[in-house]
Amino acid sequence: MKPLNLSQELSSNSYPGRGILMGRTPDGTQAVTAYFIMGRSSNSRNRIFVEEGSGIRTQAYDPSKLEDPSLIIYAPVRVLGNKTIVTNGDQTDTIYEGMDCQMTFEQALRSRTFEPDAPNYTPRISGIMHIEAGNYNYALSILKSSNGDPFSCCRYTFAYEHPKAGEGHFIHTYMQDGNPLPSFEGEPKLVSVPDRMDAFADLLWNSLNEENKVSLFVRYINIADGTWETKIINKHQ
């Protein structure tokens, strides 16, 4: 399978919603993850990413304009030992707490379903990166309604062992803009990942719809020693 052109994939979709990407640099030395959020409402757009410990948290840019915080304020990224958890909601905490009690990634997510935001029933997308003794693997999950049925949850996990250098996988919440918003379909998309973090962050940010993009997080982790570099871009600086 040939990797998709990620810039073209993003720029041709005005509203992919929230997206998670995980992969490996072409030189094989760095594990890569990225997470972005978009918004159509003033409440969703009134957000920034801020660093919190070894992870990040969403925060209201203007607290006086914050409306319902339930689905927009959460920690998208947390680190548990040699594992990096990235999600589009408060299931980050569910995964962290479950894996801290020796559950697997899939087991921890069994207590969660898609978001209760009818009629969209936004999928919960999650990723886990595991780096140990110079080895690296990752997995991506999506919990989605069965064609908009609020009583039926479809659970999919995609695991990537010893991922190939220069490749990554990208999953996002919505196929495109719409009312209701159509949930992501199929496997995570195969994409190319570059060696340089700044160049990758710029590619992602510049490819997202200007009106709808809100914030972007990118992290490159050295597979040999676990050290990392992070870049955050907020539309509201």
Secondary structure, 3 states (H helix, E strand, C coil): CCCECHHHHHHCCCCCCCEEEEEECCCCCEEEEEEEEECCCHHHHCEEEEEECCEEEEEECCHHHCCCCCCCCCCCEEEECCEEEEECCCHHHHHHHHHHCCCCHHHHHCCCCCCCCCCCCCCEEEEEEEEECCEEEEEEEEEEEECCEEEEEEEEEEEEECCCCCEEEEEECECCCCCCCCECCCCCEEEECCCCHHHHHHHHHHHCCCCCEEEEEEEEEECCCCCEEEEEEECCC
